[in-house]
Amino acid sequence: MLAKVKRLFVIKTRFEAYLIIYALALGAMTRGAHYTIQYPGWGGYLLWAATGGAVFLGGAKILDAIRYEQDAKARETEATQDA
């Protein structure tokens, strides 16, 4: 039963990754908008840009990890078919 619950928190496809990245971006931009209110001027805009940049970096890492996992799985199935 625990394995079934654990599977819910694993990103399996690029579509799921894009949905998660979109949700992260939505939250980050909202937080960035609050930063411009809390810290008026250049400081707030720099923090806003930092929140957006963090999503770009995190999203790239998520997509790379999915590609790596899919390639590893393909190599594994290819190795078992050759044997």
C-alpha positions in Angstrom: 0.0 0.0 0.0 2.9 2.4 0.8 4.4 1.7 -2.6 1.1 2.9 -4.3 1.1 6.1 -2.3 4.8 6.6 -3.1 4.1 6.3 -6.8 1.8 9.3 -6.7 4.8 11.6 -5.9 7.0 10.4 -8.8 7.2 12.5 -12.0 7.0 9.9 -14.8 6.4 12.0 -18.0 7.4 15.3 -19.4 3.7 16.4 -19.4 3.7 15.9 -15.6 6.9 17.8 -15.3 5.5 20.7 -17.3 2.5 20.9 -15.0 4.7 21.0 -11.9 7.0 23.6 -13.5 4.0 25.7 -14.3 2.7 25.5 -10.7 6.2 26.4 -9.4 6.3 29.4 -11.8 2.9 30.6 -10.7 3.9 30.5 -7.1 7.3 32.1 -7.7 5.8 35.0 -9.7 3.2 35.6 -7.0 6.0 35.6 -4.4 8.0 38.0 -6.7 5.1 40.4 -6.9 4.9 40.4 -3.1 8.6 41.2 -3.0 8.0 44.4 -5.1 5.5 45.5 -2.5 7.7 44.7 0.5 10.9 46.0 -1.1 10.1 48.9 -3.4 12.7 49.8 -6.0 15.5 47.8 -7.5 15.7 45.4 -4.6 12.2 44.1 -5.1 12.7 43.7 -8.8 15.9 41.8 -8.3 14.2 39.5 -5.9 11.4 39.0 -8.4 13.9 38.1 -11.1 15.6 35.7 -8.7 12.4 33.8 -8.1 11.8 33.5 -11.8 15.4 32.3 -12.3 15.1 29.7 -9.7 12.1 28.2 -11.5 14.1 28.1 -14.8 17.0 26.3 -13.1 14.7 23.9 -11.2 12.6 23.2 -14.3 15.7 22.4 -16.4 16.9 20.0 -13.7 13.5 18.3 -13.6 13.4 17.8 -17.3 17.0 16.6 -17.5 16.3 14.1 -14.7 13.3 12.7 -16.6 15.3 12.4 -19.8 18.0 10.6 -17.8 15.6 8.2 -16.2 13.9 7.4 -19.5 17.3 6.7 -21.2 18.4 4.5 -18.4 15.2 2.5 -18.5 15.5 2.1 -22.3 19.1 0.9 -21.9 18.0 -1.6 -19.3 15.2 -3.0 -21.4 17.6 -3.2 -24.4 20.2 -5.0 -22.3 17.6 -7.6 -21.1 16.4 -8.1 -24.7 19.9 -8.7 -26.0 20.7 -11.3 -23.3 
